[in-house]
Amino acid sequence: MAAASSSPRAACRSAVRQTDRVDTPDVITPAGLAARPLLFASGPDAYVAERVIRTWSTPDGSSRAWGDQVVAALGPGERALGALSFAPGAPGILHQVVGAERALRGPAAPPVDREWRVREFPTSAEYAEMVRTALTQIAQGHLHKVVLGRCLDVVSDPALDPAELLDRLLETRPGRYVFSVPLTAGDASGPLLVGASPELLVRRTGEQIQCTPLAGSVPRSDDLDEDRQRSERLLESAKDLAEHAYVVDAIVTALKEVCVEVEAPARPQVIATDTVWHLASPISARLAAGTAGPTALALAQMLHPTPAVGGVPVEAAQATIAALEGDLRDYFAGCVGWVDADGDGEFAVTIRAAVLDQEHLRLFAGAGIVAGSDPESEVRETGAKLATMARVTGLP
């Protein structure tokens, strides 16, 4: 695998085409869905769209009015399934669909023999320097935490088949929340957001609300004893516990504005993916009985982006991310999921994700930087996270 370097801002140009600004009826045909599947899975089965009634897109996915308009348009048995970008005021896309829960697909076909051209940006050295810059800002009191990301841009010959990629995601399940969302309306060859996130942003089922933020991570080891010791050290890491607390506090504070009960554990637990140990805190809340309350989409708009993908203070972290990363995120580190006509739904954080645009593939991973972070450790952590999707795509 060959890697080429470039400066972060010069290289970080969006791989995602702009979405239409108006809703377009009957935009994706069954043939189009076969080319670009539309699905979301959080359990053993996947909700798969069988027909797209309308695609709603907006330059401001954080607009509550837009979200409420989409939910109001849903009929019985319909869902709006889509994604919101990372930054407030950035694009969002939701497909109004009719679909069904289906069992996972059979064993995935073996990877096709491909030639790969891979570009890493920022490079490991450039990313470490970005972390040092953030640490200086933290030491000066401008920031408490900021999440910085990096990407792999891949060109494959022949191009990856979306169905092939999804079969492997559903079979290997590197994260609980498997998703596939077209990022344009009618273009059957347009970009597709795919991934397997381990992180629940928010789930609403009637009055009940659940969130499971992840913050504080360490790469796993192939050695079983070392792997166990890493998970134990993570639970005692003052640096990682502080990083995690910022996220939990932000979510609890936001939920208290709209819920009558909010419960969070005193200490996080450790959960594992195939490549990373994470600190996790299951948070539960309840909306007031007899009131409509915010929909799952409105809750996602309210909570996102949490400090798990942004930082603290929010505005200073957003400015630092924009200055150091450039515009590489788009829908990465956003949220992806669904909402129905009753306002119930589920949204995951868009991590362990990729954008597939014909022969072009972009992978993204980030790490939380706080006082005490080590630049080389953050390079290793983001590398481990990138490895999740790299393995699924078949990259050597």
HELIX and SHEET records of a PDB file:
HELIX    1   1 PRO A    8  ALA A   11  1                                   4    
HELIX    2   2 PRO A   30  ALA A   35  1                                   6    
HELIX    3   3 ARG A   64  ALA A   73  1                                  10    
HELIX    4   4 SER A  124  ALA A  139  1                                  16    
HELIX    5   5 PRO A  162  THR A  172  1                                  11    
HELIX    6   6 LEU A  224  GLU A  236  1                                  13    
HELIX    7   7 ALA A  238  LEU A  255  1                                  18    
HELIX    8   8 ALA A  296  LEU A  303  1                                   8    
HELIX    9   9 VAL A  314  GLU A  325  1                                  12    
HELIX   10  10 PRO A  375  THR A  393  1                                  19    
SHEET    1   A 9 THR A  24  PRO A  25  0                                        
SHEET    2   A 9 ASP A  45  THR A  58 -1                                        
SHEET    3   A 9 LEU A  39  ALA A  41 -1                                        
SHEET    4   A 9 TYR A 177  PRO A 182 -1                                        
SHEET    5   A 9 LEU A 192  SER A 197 -1                                        
SHEET    6   A 9 ALA A 353  ASP A 357 -1                                        
SHEET    7   A 9 HIS A 360  VAL A 370 -1                                        
SHEET    8   A 9 LYS A 145  ASP A 157 -1                                        
SHEET    9   A 9 GLU A 115  PHE A 121 -1                                        
SHEET    1   B10 THR A  24  PRO A  25  0                                        
SHEET    2   B10 ASP A  45  THR A  58 -1                                        
SHEET    3   B10 GLY A  92  ALA A 103 -1                                        
SHEET    4   B10 GLU A  78  LEU A  84 -1                                        
SHEET    5   B10 CYS A 335  ASP A 340 -1                                        
SHEET    6   B10 GLY A 345  VAL A 349 -1                                        
SHEET    7   B10 LEU A 200  THR A 205 -1                                        
SHEET    8   B10 GLN A 208  THR A 212 -1                                        
SHEET    9   B10 ILE A 283  ARG A 286 -1                                        
SHEET   10   B10 GLU A 261  GLU A 263 -1                                        
SHEET    1   C 9 THR A  24  PRO A  25  0                                        
SHEET    2   C 9 ASP A  45  THR A  58 -1                                        
SHEET    3   C 9 LEU A  39  ALA A  41 -1                                        
SHEET    4   C 9 TYR A 177  PRO A 182 -1                                        
SHEET    5   C 9 LEU A 192  SER A 197 -1                                        
SHEET    6   C 9 ALA A 353  ASP A 357 -1                                        
SHEET    7   C 9 HIS A 360  VAL A 370 -1                                        
SHEET    8   C 9 LYS A 145  ASP A 157 -1                                        
SHEET    9   C 9 GLY A 311  VAL A 312 -1                                        
SHEET    1   D 3 LEU A 214  PRO A 219  0                                        
SHEET    2   D 3 VAL A 276  ALA A 280 -1                                        
SHEET    3   D 3 GLN A 269  ALA A 272 -1                                        
END                                                                             
